[in-house]
């Protein structure tokens, strides 16, 4: 498949800056006395604020959502990974999106796996439509108590719950609200480390999805006025007002409104057709999920 230079350059920019943030984390761990690192999210904002791209079809660098995880033995011996979310990415390994993990000589090692079992330091994935499980691998050279923490969560929609699952202890932690997990690792017990103990589960909470509260359509002196109210909307939500003049066989688009989190919206069709008009609103939410209001009749 042929990729344009703009797409390749944009992908490499994303990869470069994400690698830079990961290296900064590890360097800060080794030089704690000399360096006070900023959260990755802050570095992301600063490093990408001056970046532009001429390729409007590719995701911009500064729209990346990510999770940064860290495995620590102490303040010096640490390792970190990044899980990035991009709607245009794929769960299998891609050298334009991901960075392979190469195990070094440190006291601790942490990586995640792609869906085709490639160990990654940077794992770029699309947001799940319902649920996603990411396998994590933890290794250390000595027995002891270690900490697995979520150092940064950036631009991940609140509809997603993030759970750390401990298969060894048969326990789970709400990682979004409890960001540090301490655990024992014993080299004599192979179930206490490796790639079978921990996984990161990211799943949608249906209760936090967008809900339509009310939709009305009324004949006014200025035209057919549509009003609707919602809850749990976000900036990724769009509303499309549609009209049918053939009793619902086909609908035409009147306008598309991007959510402002206002929860209340209005649109007036100033040129309704003579006769029966059916109106509805199409709601497009996260990952392109589409729902429709009921159709309401306004006659002229």
Order of alpha helices (4+ residues) and beta strands (2+ residues): alpha-alpha-beta-beta-beta-beta-beta-beta-beta-beta-beta-beta-beta-beta-beta-beta-beta-beta-beta-beta-beta
